């Protein structure tokens, strides 16, 4: 994650979590992980983590109309 933040702050590009996960897996030797596997793994992770997401203190409420 430190590398992600360093790149984001120097390149001014915020990569998707899928991109970050793919790069980490490649560094660990998993060079041909299918896209669907990455997508499914991240969907499973988000099922758990979304329950703990909270809005930032400066979030502006938007109308759904």
PDBQT receptor file of N, H, CA, C and O in Angstrom, charges set to zero:
ATOM      1  N   UNK A   1       0.824  -1.198   0.000  1.00  0.00    +0.000 N 
ATOM      2  CA  UNK A   1       0.000   0.000   0.000  1.00  0.00    +0.000 C 
ATOM      3  C   UNK A   1       0.865   1.257   0.000  1.00  0.00    +0.000 C 
ATOM      4  O   UNK A   1       0.489   2.276  -0.579  1.00  0.00    +0.000 OA
ATOM      5  N   UNK A   2       2.021   1.180   0.650  1.00  0.00    +0.000 N 
ATOM      6  H   UNK A   2       2.326   0.353   1.120  1.00  0.00    +0.000 HD
ATOM      7  CA  UNK A   2       2.904   2.347   0.665  1.00  0.00    +0.000 C 
ATOM      8  C   UNK A   2       3.330   2.710  -0.758  1.00  0.00    +0.000 C 
ATOM      9  O   UNK A   2       3.403   3.887  -1.112  1.00  0.00    +0.000 OA
ATOM     10  N   UNK A   3       3.611   1.690  -1.565  1.00  0.00    +0.000 N 
ATOM     11  H   UNK A   3       3.552   0.734  -1.278  1.00  0.00    +0.000 HD
ATOM     12  CA  UNK A   3       3.989   1.925  -2.961  1.00  0.00    +0.000 C 
ATOM     13  C   UNK A   3       2.831   2.569  -3.726  1.00  0.00    +0.000 C 
ATOM     14  O   UNK A   3       3.040   3.474  -4.533  1.00  0.00    +0.000 OA
ATOM     15  N   UNK A   4       1.618   2.099  -3.469  1.00  0.00    +0.000 N 
ATOM     16  H   UNK A   4       1.447   1.363  -2.813  1.00  0.00    +0.000 HD
ATOM     17  CA  UNK A   4       0.424   2.665  -4.114  1.00  0.00    +0.000 C 
ATOM     18  C   UNK A   4       0.319   4.155  -3.801  1.00  0.00    +0.000 C 
ATOM     19  O   UNK A   4       0.123   4.963  -4.709  1.00  0.00    +0.000 OA
ATOM     20  N   UNK A   5       0.449   4.528  -2.530  1.00  0.00    +0.000 N 
ATOM     21  H   UNK A   5       0.608   3.872  -1.792  1.00  0.00    +0.000 HD
ATOM     22  CA  UNK A   5       0.334   5.937  -2.143  1.00  0.00    +0.000 C 
ATOM     23  C   UNK A   5       1.491   6.773  -2.710  1.00  0.00    +0.000 C 
ATOM     24  O   UNK A   5       1.293   7.922  -3.106  1.00  0.00    +0.000 OA
ATOM     25  N   UNK A   6       2.696   6.191  -2.748  1.00  0.00    +0.000 N 
ATOM     26  H   UNK A   6       2.857   5.258  -2.427  1.00  0.00    +0.000 HD
ATOM     27  CA  UNK A   6       3.831   6.907  -3.314  1.00  0.00    +0.000 C 
ATOM     28  C   UNK A   6       3.594   7.192  -4.795  1.00  0.00    +0.000 C 
ATOM     29  O   UNK A   6       3.800   8.316  -5.253  1.00  0.00    +0.000 OA
ATOM     30  N   UNK A   7       3.162   6.177  -5.541  1.00  0.00    +0.000 N 
ATOM     31  H   UNK A   7       2.995   5.265  -5.169  1.00  0.00    +0.000 HD
ATOM     32  CA  UNK A   7       2.888   6.374  -6.965  1.00  0.00    +0.000 C 
ATOM     33  C   UNK A   7       1.758   7.378  -7.170  1.00  0.00    +0.000 C 
ATOM     34  O   UNK A   7       1.846   8.244  -8.041  1.00  0.00    +0.000 OA
ATOM     35  N   UNK A   8       0.722   7.268  -6.390  1.00  0.00    +0.000 N 
ATOM     36  H   UNK A   8       0.650   6.565  -5.683  1.00  0.00    +0.000 HD
ATOM     37  CA  UNK A   8      -0.421   8.172  -6.533  1.00  0.00    +0.000 C 
ATOM     38  C   UNK A   8      -0.004   9.616  -6.302  1.00  0.00    +0.000 C 
ATOM     39  O   UNK A   8      -0.438  10.522  -7.014  1.00  0.00    +0.000 OA
ATOM     40  N   UNK A   9       0.844   9.820  -5.298  1.00  0.00    +0.000 N 
ATOM     41  H   UNK A   9       1.196   9.084  -4.720  1.00  0.00    +0.000 HD
ATOM     42  CA  UNK A   9       1.256  11.180  -4.954  1.00  0.00    +0.000 C 
ATOM     43  C   UNK A   9       2.312  11.749  -5.901  1.00  0.00    +0.000 C 
ATOM     44  O   UNK A   9       2.459  12.968  -5.988  1.00  0.00    +0.000 OA
ATOM     45  N   UNK A  10       3.043  10.898  -6.606  1.00  0.00    +0.000 N 
ATOM     46  H   UNK A  10       2.923   9.908  -6.535  1.00  0.00    +0.000 HD
ATOM     47  CA  UNK A  10       4.062  11.407  -7.533  1.00  0.00    +0.000 C 
ATOM     48  C   UNK A  10       3.568  11.443  -8.971  1.00  0.00    +0.000 C 
ATOM     49  O   UNK A  10       3.937  12.338  -9.732  1.00  0.00    +0.000 OA
ATOM     50  N   UNK A  11       2.732  10.473  -9.352  1.00  0.00    +0.000 N 
ATOM     51  H   UNK A  11       2.432   9.746  -8.734  1.00  0.00    +0.000 HD
ATOM     52  CA  UNK A  11       2.230  10.406 -10.725  1.00  0.00    +0.000 C 
ATOM     53  C   UNK A  11       0.874  11.094 -10.897  1.00  0.00    +0.000 C 
ATOM     54  O   UNK A  11       0.447  11.368 -12.018  1.00  0.00    +0.000 OA
ATOM     55  N   UNK A  12       0.210  11.367  -9.789  1.00  0.00    +0.000 N 
ATOM     56  H   UNK A  12       0.557  11.144  -8.878  1.00  0.00    +0.000 HD
ATOM     57  CA  UNK A  12      -1.127  11.958  -9.792  1.00  0.00    +0.000 C 
ATOM     58  C   UNK A  12      -2.126  11.074 -10.538  1.00  0.00    +0.000 C 
ATOM     59  O   UNK A  12      -3.031  11.563 -11.214  1.00  0.00    +0.000 OA
ATOM     60  N   UNK A  13      -1.938   9.764 -10.399  1.00  0.00    +0.000 N 
ATOM     61  H   UNK A  13      -1.203   9.367  -9.850  1.00  0.00    +0.000 HD
ATOM     62  CA  UNK A  13      -2.855   8.783 -10.974  1.00  0.00    +0.000 C 
ATOM     63  C   UNK A  13      -3.327   7.899  -9.821  1.00  0.00    +0.000 C 
ATOM     64  O   UNK A  13      -2.511   7.369  -9.067  1.00  0.00    +0.000 OA
ATOM     65  N   UNK A  14      -4.624   7.745  -9.689  1.00  0.00    +0.000 N 
ATOM     66  H   UNK A  14      -5.287   8.175 -10.302  1.00  0.00    +0.000 HD
ATOM     67  CA  UNK A  14      -5.159   6.856  -8.664  1.00  0.00    +0.000 C 
ATOM     68  C   UNK A  14      -5.629   5.585  -9.364  1.00  0.00    +0.000 C 
ATOM     69  O   UNK A  14      -6.631   5.590 -10.079  1.00  0.00    +0.000 OA
ATOM     70  N   UNK A  15      -4.893   4.502  -9.148  1.00  0.00    +0.000 N 
ATOM     71  H   UNK A  15      -4.080   4.498  -8.567  1.00  0.00    +0.000 HD
ATOM     72  CA  UNK A  15      -5.198   3.228  -9.795  1.00  0.00    +0.000 C 
ATOM     73  C   UNK A  15      -6.337   2.525  -9.070  1.00  0.00    +0.000 C 
ATOM     74  O   UNK A  15      -6.548   2.725  -7.874  1.00  0.00    +0.000 OA
ATOM     75  N   UNK A  16      -7.066   1.698  -9.813  1.00  0.00    +0.000 N 
ATOM     76  H   UNK A  16      -6.894   1.535 -10.785  1.00  0.00    +0.000 HD
ATOM     77  CA  UNK A  16      -8.143   0.917  -9.209  1.00  0.00    +0.000 C 
ATOM     78  C   UNK A  16      -7.559  -0.160  -8.312  1.00  0.00    +0.000 C 
ATOM     79  O   UNK A  16      -6.402  -0.551  -8.463  1.00  0.00    +0.000 OA
ATOM     80  N   UNK A  17      -8.366  -0.633  -7.383  1.00  0.00    +0.000 N 
ATOM     81  H   UNK A  17      -9.306  -0.316  -7.260  1.00  0.00    +0.000 HD
ATOM     82  CA  UNK A  17      -7.923  -1.707  -6.491  1.00  0.00    +0.000 C 
ATOM     83  C   UNK A  17      -7.639  -2.962  -7.307  1.00  0.00    +0.000 C 
ATOM     84  O   UNK A  17      -6.774  -3.755  -6.937  1.00  0.00    +0.000 OA
ATOM     85  N   UNK A  18      -8.348  -3.150  -8.398  1.00  0.00    +0.000 N 
ATOM     86  H   UNK A  18      -9.051  -2.505  -8.698  1.00  0.00    +0.000 HD
ATOM     87  CA  UNK A  18      -8.101  -4.309  -9.267  1.00  0.00    +0.000 C 
ATOM     88  C   UNK A  18      -6.696  -4.227  -9.873  1.00  0.00    +0.000 C 
ATOM     89  O   UNK A  18      -5.994  -5.235  -9.950  1.00  0.00    +0.000 OA
ATOM     90  N   UNK A  19      -6.299  -3.064 -10.289  1.00  0.00    +0.000 N 
ATOM     91  H   UNK A  19      -6.870  -2.245 -10.226  1.00  0.00    +0.000 HD
ATOM     92  CA  UNK A  19      -4.959  -2.849 -10.838  1.00  0.00    +0.000 C 
ATOM     93  C   UNK A  19      -3.898  -3.135  -9.775  1.00  0.00    +0.000 C 
ATOM     94  O   UNK A  19      -2.897  -3.797 -10.048  1.00  0.00    +0.000 OA
ATOM     95  N   UNK A  20      -4.124  -2.635  -8.576  1.00  0.00    +0.000 N 
ATOM     96  H   UNK A  20      -4.937  -2.097  -8.354  1.00  0.00    +0.000 HD
ATOM     97  CA  UNK A  20      -3.184  -2.845  -7.471  1.00  0.00    +0.000 C 
ATOM     98  C   UNK A  20      -3.075  -4.335  -7.147  1.00  0.00    +0.000 C 
ATOM     99  O   UNK A  20      -1.970  -4.855  -6.990  1.00  0.00    +0.000 OA
ATOM    100  N   UNK A  21      -4.211  -5.024  -7.048  1.00  0.00    +0.000 N 
ATOM    101  H   UNK A  21      -5.109  -4.602  -7.176  1.00  0.00    +0.000 HD
ATOM    102  CA  UNK A  21      -4.217  -6.452  -6.739  1.00  0.00    +0.000 C 
ATOM    103  C   UNK A  21      -3.476  -7.242  -7.815  1.00  0.00    +0.000 C 
ATOM    104  O   UNK A  21      -2.680  -8.127  -7.499  1.00  0.00    +0.000 OA
ATOM    105  N   UNK A  22      -3.734  -6.929  -9.075  1.00  0.00    +0.000 N 
ATOM    106  H   UNK A  22      -4.381  -6.210  -9.331  1.00  0.00    +0.000 HD
ATOM    107  CA  UNK A  22      -3.064  -7.631 -10.177  1.00  0.00    +0.000 C 
ATOM    108  C   UNK A  22      -1.553  -7.438 -10.094  1.00  0.00    +0.000 C 
ATOM    109  O   UNK A  22      -0.803  -8.396 -10.284  1.00  0.00    +0.000 OA
ATOM    110  N   UNK A  23      -1.093  -6.225  -9.815  1.00  0.00    +0.000 N 
ATOM    111  H   UNK A  23      -1.702  -5.447  -9.660  1.00  0.00    +0.000 HD
ATOM    112  CA  UNK A  23       0.340  -5.965  -9.696  1.00  0.00    +0.000 C 
ATOM    113  C   UNK A  23       0.962  -6.728  -8.535  1.00  0.00    +0.000 C 
ATOM    114  O   UNK A  23       2.055  -7.279  -8.671  1.00  0.00    +0.000 OA
ATOM    115  N   UNK A  24       0.283  -6.765  -7.403  1.00  0.00    +0.000 N 
ATOM    116  H   UNK A  24      -0.605  -6.318  -7.292  1.00  0.00    +0.000 HD
ATOM    117  CA  UNK A  24       0.798  -7.497  -6.239  1.00  0.00    +0.000 C 
ATOM    118  C   UNK A  24       0.910  -8.978  -6.559  1.00  0.00    +0.000 C 
ATOM    119  O   UNK A  24       1.919  -9.610  -6.244  1.00  0.00    +0.000 OA
ATOM    120  N   UNK A  25      -0.123  -9.534  -7.186  1.00  0.00    +0.000 N 
ATOM    121  H   UNK A  25      -0.942  -9.021  -7.442  1.00  0.00    +0.000 HD
ATOM    122  CA  UNK A  25      -0.082 -10.954  -7.535  1.00  0.00    +0.000 C 
ATOM    123  C   UNK A  25       1.037 -11.254  -8.527  1.00  0.00    +0.000 C 
ATOM    124  O   UNK A  25       1.702 -12.285  -8.420  1.00  0.00    +0.000 OA
ATOM    125  N   UNK A  26       1.248 -10.360  -9.490  1.00  0.00    +0.000 N 
ATOM    126  H   UNK A  26       0.708  -9.523  -9.577  1.00  0.00    +0.000 HD
ATOM    127  CA  UNK A  26       2.339 -10.548 -10.453  1.00  0.00    +0.000 C 
ATOM    128  C   UNK A  26       3.691 -10.524  -9.752  1.00  0.00    +0.000 C 
ATOM    129  O   UNK A  26       4.575 -11.314 -10.083  1.00  0.00    +0.000 OA
ATOM    130  N   UNK A  27       3.859  -9.624  -8.788  1.00  0.00    +0.000 N 
ATOM    131  H   UNK A  27       3.142  -8.982  -8.519  1.00  0.00    +0.000 HD
ATOM    132  CA  UNK A  27       5.110  -9.568  -8.024  1.00  0.00    +0.000 C 
ATOM    133  C   UNK A  27       5.355 -10.852  -7.243  1.00  0.00    +0.000 C 
ATOM    134  O   UNK A  27       6.501 -11.225  -6.994  1.00  0.00    +0.000 OA
ATOM    135  N   UNK A  28       4.272 -11.526  -6.858  1.00  0.00    +0.000 N 
ATOM    136  H   UNK A  28       3.341 -11.222  -7.061  1.00  0.00    +0.000 HD
ATOM    137  CA  UNK A  28       4.375 -12.777  -6.105  1.00  0.00    +0.000 C 
ATOM    138  C   UNK A  28       4.472 -13.995  -7.026  1.00  0.00    +0.000 C 
ATOM    139  O   UNK A  28       4.530 -15.130  -6.552  1.00  0.00    +0.000 OA
ATOM    140  N   UNK A  29       4.490 -13.760  -8.349  1.00  0.00    +0.000 N 
ATOM    141  H   UNK A  29       4.443 -12.838  -8.734  1.00  0.00    +0.000 HD
ATOM    142  CA  UNK A  29       4.670 -14.861  -9.292  1.00  0.00    +0.000 C 
ATOM    143  C   UNK A  29       3.404 -15.360  -9.958  1.00  0.00    +0.000 C 
ATOM    144  O   UNK A  29       3.458 -16.301 -10.749  1.00  0.00    +0.000 OA
ATOM    145  N   UNK A  30       2.276 -14.758  -9.659  1.00  0.00    +0.000 N 
ATOM    146  H   UNK A  30       2.232 -13.994  -9.016  1.00  0.00    +0.000 HD
ATOM    147  CA  UNK A  30       1.009 -15.166 -10.280  1.00  0.00    +0.000 C 
ATOM    148  C   UNK A  30       0.774 -14.269 -11.499  1.00  0.00    +0.000 C 
ATOM    149  O   UNK A  30       0.142 -13.217 -11.400  1.00  0.00    +0.000 OA
ATOM    150  N   UNK A  31       1.294 -14.707 -12.647  1.00  0.00    +0.000 N 
ATOM    151  H   UNK A  31       1.807 -15.562 -12.727  1.00  0.00    +0.000 HD
ATOM    152  CA  UNK A  31       1.353 -13.847 -13.820  1.00  0.00    +0.000 C 
ATOM    153  C   UNK A  31       0.111 -13.893 -14.703  1.00  0.00    +0.000 C 
ATOM    154  O   UNK A  31      -0.098 -12.979 -15.501  1.00  0.00    +0.000 OA
ATOM    155  N   UNK A  32      -0.701 -14.902 -14.589  1.00  0.00    +0.000 N 
ATOM    156  H   UNK A  32      -0.531 -15.644 -13.941  1.00  0.00    +0.000 HD
ATOM    157  CA  UNK A  32      -1.828 -15.046 -15.516  1.00  0.00    +0.000 C 
ATOM    158  C   UNK A  32      -3.146 -15.272 -14.780  1.00  0.00    +0.000 C 
ATOM    159  O   UNK A  32      -3.904 -16.174 -15.133  1.00  0.00    +0.000 OA
ATOM    160  N   UNK A  33      -3.420 -14.469 -13.771  1.00  0.00    +0.000 N 
ATOM    161  H   UNK A  33      -2.804 -13.736 -13.484  1.00  0.00    +0.000 HD
ATOM    162  CA  UNK A  33      -4.685 -14.601 -13.039  1.00  0.00    +0.000 C 
ATOM    163  C   UNK A  33      -5.800 -14.078 -13.933  1.00  0.00    +0.000 C 
ATOM    164  O   UNK A  33      -5.742 -12.932 -14.380  1.00  0.00    +0.000 OA
ATOM    165  N   UNK A  34      -6.822 -14.901 -14.204  1.00  0.00    +0.000 N 
ATOM    166  H   UNK A  34      -6.869 -15.832 -13.841  1.00  0.00    +0.000 HD
ATOM    167  CA  UNK A  34      -7.921 -14.454 -15.070  1.00  0.00    +0.000 C 
ATOM    168  C   UNK A  34      -8.644 -13.228 -14.498  1.00  0.00    +0.000 C 
ATOM    169  O   UNK A  34      -8.790 -13.085 -13.284  1.00  0.00    +0.000 OA
ATOM    170  N   UNK A  35      -9.085 -12.363 -15.386  1.00  0.00    +0.000 N 
ATOM    171  H   UNK A  35      -8.966 -12.479 -16.373  1.00  0.00    +0.000 HD
ATOM    172  CA  UNK A  35      -9.787 -11.146 -14.990  1.00  0.00    +0.000 C 
ATOM    173  C   UNK A  35     -11.003 -11.463 -14.124  1.00  0.00    +0.000 C 
ATOM    174  O   UNK A  35     -11.269 -10.761 -13.148  1.00  0.00    +0.000 OA
ATOM    175  N   UNK A  36     -11.740 -12.510 -14.475  1.00  0.00    +0.000 N 
ATOM    176  H   UNK A  36     -11.524 -13.080 -15.268  1.00  0.00    +0.000 HD
ATOM    177  CA  UNK A  36     -12.934 -12.884 -13.703  1.00  0.00    +0.000 C 
ATOM    178  C   UNK A  36     -12.567 -13.279 -12.273  1.00  0.00    +0.000 C 
ATOM    179  O   UNK A  36     -13.316 -12.986 -11.341  1.00  0.00    +0.000 OA
ATOM    180  N   UNK A  37     -11.433 -13.933 -12.093  1.00  0.00    +0.000 N 
ATOM    181  H   UNK A  37     -10.824 -14.171 -12.850  1.00  0.00    +0.000 HD
ATOM    182  CA  UNK A  37     -10.982 -14.312 -10.750  1.00  0.00    +0.000 C 
ATOM    183  C   UNK A  37     -10.727 -13.067  -9.909  1.00  0.00    +0.000 C 
ATOM    184  O   UNK A  37     -11.131 -13.002  -8.748  1.00  0.00    +0.000 OA
ATOM    185  N   UNK A  38     -10.055 -12.077 -10.499  1.00  0.00    +0.000 N 
ATOM    186  H   UNK A  38      -9.727 -12.129 -11.443  1.00  0.00    +0.000 HD
ATOM    187  CA  UNK A  38      -9.803 -10.820  -9.793  1.00  0.00    +0.000 C 
ATOM    188  C   UNK A  38     -11.112 -10.121  -9.439  1.00  0.00    +0.000 C 
ATOM    189  O   UNK A  38     -11.303  -9.669  -8.311  1.00  0.00    +0.000 OA
ATOM    190  N   UNK A  39     -12.008 -10.040 -10.418  1.00  0.00    +0.000 N 
ATOM    191  H   UNK A  39     -11.852 -10.408 -11.335  1.00  0.00    +0.000 HD
ATOM    192  CA  UNK A  39     -13.298  -9.379 -10.209  1.00  0.00    +0.000 C 
ATOM    193  C   UNK A  39     -14.099 -10.068  -9.109  1.00  0.00    +0.000 C 
ATOM    194  O   UNK A  39     -14.657  -9.404  -8.235  1.00  0.00    +0.000 OA
ATOM    195  N   UNK A  40     -14.155 -11.395  -9.151  1.00  0.00    +0.000 N 
ATOM    196  H   UNK A  40     -13.702 -11.934  -9.861  1.00  0.00    +0.000 HD
ATOM    197  CA  UNK A  40     -14.903 -12.156  -8.141  1.00  0.00    +0.000 C 
ATOM    198  C   UNK A  40     -14.290 -11.999  -6.753  1.00  0.00    +0.000 C 
ATOM    199  O   UNK A  40     -15.014 -11.852  -5.768  1.00  0.00    +0.000 OA
ATOM    200  N   UNK A  41     -12.956 -12.029  -6.669  1.00  0.00    +0.000 N 
ATOM    201  H   UNK A  41     -12.368 -12.148  -7.469  1.00  0.00    +0.000 HD
ATOM    202  CA  UNK A  41     -12.284 -11.888  -5.372  1.00  0.00    +0.000 C 
ATOM    203  C   UNK A  41     -12.564 -10.516  -4.772  1.00  0.00    +0.000 C 
ATOM    204  O   UNK A  41     -12.821 -10.397  -3.575  1.00  0.00    +0.000 OA
ATOM    205  N   UNK A  42     -12.512  -9.482  -5.606  1.00  0.00    +0.000 N 
ATOM    206  H   UNK A  42     -12.302  -9.578  -6.579  1.00  0.00    +0.000 HD
ATOM    207  CA  UNK A  42     -12.776  -8.129  -5.103  1.00  0.00    +0.000 C 
ATOM    208  C   UNK A  42     -14.240  -7.958  -4.709  1.00  0.00    +0.000 C 
ATOM    209  O   UNK A  42     -14.539  -7.263  -3.737  1.00  0.00    +0.000 OA
ATOM    210  N   UNK A  43     -15.153  -8.579  -5.448  1.00  0.00    +0.000 N 
ATOM    211  H   UNK A  43     -14.910  -9.144  -6.237  1.00  0.00    +0.000 HD
ATOM    212  CA  UNK A  43     -16.574  -8.514  -5.082  1.00  0.00    +0.000 C 
ATOM    213  C   UNK A  43     -16.793  -9.158  -3.719  1.00  0.00    +0.000 C 
ATOM    214  O   UNK A  43     -17.541  -8.631  -2.896  1.00  0.00    +0.000 OA
ATOM    215  N   UNK A  44     -16.141 -10.300  -3.474  1.00  0.00    +0.000 N 
ATOM    216  H   UNK A  44     -15.532 -10.728  -4.142  1.00  0.00    +0.000 HD
ATOM    217  CA  UNK A  44     -16.254 -10.961  -2.170  1.00  0.00    +0.000 C 
ATOM    218  C   UNK A  44     -15.682 -10.084  -1.059  1.00  0.00    +0.000 C 
ATOM    219  O   UNK A  44     -16.267  -9.979   0.019  1.00  0.00    +0.000 OA
ATOM    220  N   UNK A  45     -14.545  -9.461  -1.326  1.00  0.00    +0.000 N 
ATOM    221  H   UNK A  45     -14.070  -9.546  -2.202  1.00  0.00    +0.000 HD
ATOM    222  CA  UNK A  45     -13.940  -8.578  -0.328  1.00  0.00    +0.000 C 
ATOM    223  C   UNK A  45     -14.874  -7.408  -0.013  1.00  0.00    +0.000 C 
ATOM    224  O   UNK A  45     -15.054  -7.046   1.150  1.00  0.00    +0.000 OA
ATOM    225  N   UNK A  46     -15.462  -6.825  -1.047  1.00  0.00    +0.000 N 
ATOM    226  H   UNK A  46     -15.316  -7.119  -1.992  1.00  0.00    +0.000 HD
ATOM    227  CA  UNK A  46     -16.331  -5.665  -0.822  1.00  0.00    +0.000 C 
ATOM    228  C   UNK A  46     -17.615  -6.037  -0.071  1.00  0.00    +0.000 C 
ATOM    229  O   UNK A  46     -18.173  -5.203   0.643  1.00  0.00    +0.000 OA
ATOM    230  N   UNK A  47     -18.083  -7.262  -0.224  1.00  0.00    +0.000 N 
ATOM    231  H   UNK A  47     -17.630  -7.939  -0.804  1.00  0.00    +0.000 HD
ATOM    232  CA  UNK A  47     -19.254  -7.689   0.549  1.00  0.00    +0.000 C 
ATOM    233  C   UNK A  47     -18.989  -7.543   2.045  1.00  0.00    +0.000 C 
ATOM    234  O   UNK A  47     -19.889  -7.201   2.812  1.00  0.00    +0.000 OA
ATOM    235  N   UNK A  48     -17.761  -7.802   2.448  1.00  0.00    +0.000 N 
ATOM    236  H   UNK A  48     -17.030  -8.079   1.825  1.00  0.00    +0.000 HD
ATOM    237  CA  UNK A  48     -17.396  -7.714   3.860  1.00  0.00    +0.000 C 
ATOM    238  C   UNK A  48     -17.065  -6.274   4.244  1.00  0.00    +0.000 C 
ATOM    239  O   UNK A  48     -17.549  -5.776   5.261  1.00  0.00    +0.000 OA
ATOM    240  N   UNK A  49     -16.244  -5.603   3.436  1.00  0.00    +0.000 N 
ATOM    241  H   UNK A  49     -15.851  -6.007   2.610  1.00  0.00    +0.000 HD
ATOM    242  CA  UNK A  49     -15.761  -4.281   3.835  1.00  0.00    +0.000 C 
ATOM    243  C   UNK A  49     -16.824  -3.195   3.753  1.00  0.00    +0.000 C 
ATOM    244  O   UNK A  49     -16.783  -2.242   4.531  1.00  0.00    +0.000 OA
ATOM    245  N   UNK A  50     -17.769  -3.314   2.834  1.00  0.00    +0.000 N 
ATOM    246  H   UNK A  50     -17.802  -4.088   2.202  1.00  0.00    +0.000 HD
ATOM    247  CA  UNK A  50     -18.777  -2.258   2.685  1.00  0.00    +0.000 C 
ATOM    248  C   UNK A  50     -19.598  -2.055   3.945  1.00  0.00    +0.000 C 
ATOM    249  O   UNK A  50     -20.084  -0.953   4.198  1.00  0.00    +0.000 OA
ATOM    250  N   UNK A  51     -19.758  -3.092   4.727  1.00  0.00    +0.000 N 
ATOM    251  H   UNK A  51     -19.364  -3.988   4.521  1.00  0.00    +0.000 HD
ATOM    252  CA  UNK A  51     -20.519  -2.976   5.972  1.00  0.00    +0.000 C 
ATOM    253  C   UNK A  51     -19.835  -2.021   6.951  1.00  0.00    +0.000 C 
ATOM    254  O   UNK A  51     -20.463  -1.552   7.900  1.00  0.00    +0.000 OA
ATOM    255  N   UNK A  52     -18.558  -1.733   6.727  1.00  0.00    +0.000 N 
ATOM    256  H   UNK A  52     -18.048  -2.113   5.956  1.00  0.00    +0.000 HD
ATOM    257  CA  UNK A  52     -17.799  -0.888   7.640  1.00  0.00    +0.000 C 
ATOM    258  C   UNK A  52     -17.449   0.476   7.051  1.00  0.00    +0.000 C 
ATOM    259  O   UNK A  52     -16.746   1.266   7.681  1.00  0.00    +0.000 OA
ATOM    260  N   UNK A  53     -17.937   0.747   5.854  1.00  0.00    +0.000 N 
ATOM    261  H   UNK A  53     -18.508   0.105   5.343  1.00  0.00    +0.000 HD
ATOM    262  CA  UNK A  53     -17.656   2.038   5.233  1.00  0.00    +0.000 C 
ATOM    263  C   UNK A  53     -18.486   3.129   5.905  1.00  0.00    +0.000 C 
ATOM    264  O   UNK A  53     -19.661   2.921   6.208  1.00  0.00    +0.000 OA
ATOM    265  N   UNK A  54     -17.883   4.277   6.134  1.00  0.00    +0.000 N 
ATOM    266  H   UNK A  54     -16.928   4.446   5.888  1.00  0.00    +0.000 HD
ATOM    267  CA  UNK A  54     -18.609   5.430   6.671  1.00  0.00    +0.000 C 
ATOM    268  C   UNK A  54     -18.232   6.653   5.841  1.00  0.00    +0.000 C 
ATOM    269  O   UNK A  54     -17.104   6.754   5.358  1.00  0.00    +0.000 OA
ATOM    270  N   UNK A  55     -19.165   7.573   5.674  1.00  0.00    +0.000 N 
ATOM    271  H   UNK A  55     -20.082   7.491   6.066  1.00  0.00    +0.000 HD
ATOM    272  CA  UNK A  55     -18.849   8.775   4.898  1.00  0.00    +0.000 C 
ATOM    273  C   UNK A  55     -17.786   9.621   5.597  1.00  0.00    +0.000 C 
ATOM    274  O   UNK A  55     -17.703   9.645   6.825  1.00  0.00    +0.000 OA
ATOM    275  N   UNK A  56     -16.989  10.303   4.810  1.00  0.00    +0.000 N 
ATOM    276  H   UNK A  56     -17.057  10.283   3.813  1.00  0.00    +0.000 HD
ATOM    277  CA  UNK A  56     -16.036  11.263   5.359  1.00  0.00    +0.000 C 
ATOM    278  C   UNK A  56     -16.818  12.380   6.042  1.00  0.00    +0.000 C 
ATOM    279  O   UNK A  56     -17.973  12.630   5.698  1.00  0.00    +0.000 OA
ATOM    280  N   UNK A  57     -16.196  13.047   7.001  1.00  0.00    +0.000 N 
ATOM    281  H   UNK A  57     -15.258  12.843   7.280  1.00  0.00    +0.000 HD
ATOM    282  CA  UNK A  57     -16.887  14.084   7.764  1.00  0.00    +0.000 C 
ATOM    283  C   UNK A  57     -17.316  15.264   6.893  1.00  0.00    +0.000 C 
ATOM    284  O   UNK A  57     -18.255  15.976   7.249  1.00  0.00    +0.000 OA
ATOM    285  N   UNK A  58     -16.646  15.485   5.758  1.00  0.00    +0.000 N 
ATOM    286  H   UNK A  58     -15.883  14.907   5.468  1.00  0.00    +0.000 HD
ATOM    287  CA  UNK A  58     -17.004  16.610   4.889  1.00  0.00    +0.000 C 
ATOM    288  C   UNK A  58     -17.873  16.199   3.696  1.00  0.00    +0.000 C 
ATOM    289  O   UNK A  58     -18.007  16.951   2.731  1.00  0.00    +0.000 OA
ATOM    290  N   UNK A  59     -18.462  15.002   3.770  1.00  0.00    +0.000 N 
ATOM    291  H   UNK A  59     -18.354  14.391   4.554  1.00  0.00    +0.000 HD
ATOM    292  CA  UNK A  59     -19.325  14.530   2.685  1.00  0.00    +0.000 C 
ATOM    293  C   UNK A  59     -20.588  15.355   2.608  1.00  0.00    +0.000 C 
ATOM    294  O   UNK A  59     -21.192  15.685   3.629  1.00  0.00    +0.000 OA
ATOM    295  N   UNK A  60     -20.982  15.685   1.401  1.00  0.00    +0.000 N 
ATOM    296  H   UNK A  60     -20.492  15.417   0.572  1.00  0.00    +0.000 HD
ATOM    297  CA  UNK A  60     -22.206  16.460   1.175  1.00  0.00    +0.000 C 
ATOM    298  C   UNK A  60     -23.322  15.491   0.788  1.00  0.00    +0.000 C 
ATOM    299  O   UNK A  60     -23.159  14.672  -0.115  1.00  0.00    +0.000 OA
ATOM    300  N   UNK A  61     -24.460  15.594   1.482  1.00  0.00    +0.000 N 
ATOM    301  H   UNK A  61     -24.593  16.260   2.216  1.00  0.00    +0.000 HD
ATOM    302  CA  UNK A  61     -25.602  14.740   1.183  1.00  0.00    +0.000 C 
ATOM    303  C   UNK A  61     -26.216  15.160  -0.149  1.00  0.00    +0.000 C 
ATOM    304  O   UNK A  61     -26.489  16.343  -0.353  1.00  0.00    +0.000 OA
ATOM    305  N   UNK A  62     -26.435  14.225  -1.046  1.00  0.00    +0.000 N 
ATOM    306  H   UNK A  62     -26.213  13.264  -0.880  1.00  0.00    +0.000 HD
ATOM    307  CA  UNK A  62     -27.053  14.488  -2.331  1.00  0.00    +0.000 C 
ATOM    308  C   UNK A  62     -28.447  13.893  -2.364  1.00  0.00    +0.000 C 
ATOM    309  O   UNK A  62     -28.708  12.852  -1.761  1.00  0.00    +0.000 OA
ATOM    310  N   UNK A  63     -29.325  14.555  -3.065  1.00  0.00    +0.000 N 
ATOM    311  H   UNK A  63     -29.112  15.400  -3.556  1.00  0.00    +0.000 HD
ATOM    312  CA  UNK A  63     -30.685  14.065  -3.215  1.00  0.00    +0.000 C 
ATOM    313  C   UNK A  63     -30.713  12.949  -4.252  1.00  0.00    +0.000 C 
ATOM    314  O   UNK A  63     -29.954  12.983  -5.220  1.00  0.00    +0.000 OA
ATOM    315  N   UNK A  64     -31.576  11.969  -4.058  1.00  0.00    +0.000 N 
ATOM    316  H   UNK A  64     -32.193  11.941  -3.271  1.00  0.00    +0.000 HD
ATOM    317  CA  UNK A  64     -31.698  10.871  -5.033  1.00  0.00    +0.000 C 
ATOM    318  C   UNK A  64     -32.797  11.151  -6.057  1.00  0.00    +0.000 C 
ATOM    319  O   UNK A  64     -33.076  10.296  -6.897  1.00  0.00    +0.000 OA
ATOM    320  N   UNK A  65     -33.429  12.330  -6.006  1.00  0.00    +0.000 N 
ATOM    321  H   UNK A  65     -33.203  13.025  -5.324  1.00  0.00    +0.000 HD
ATOM    322  CA  UNK A  65     -34.509  12.636  -6.948  1.00  0.00    +0.000 C 
ATOM    323  C   UNK A  65     -33.938  13.000  -8.297  1.00  0.00    +0.000 C 
ATOM    324  O   UNK A  65     -34.690  13.292  -9.228  1.00  0.00    +0.000 OA
TER     325      UNK A  65
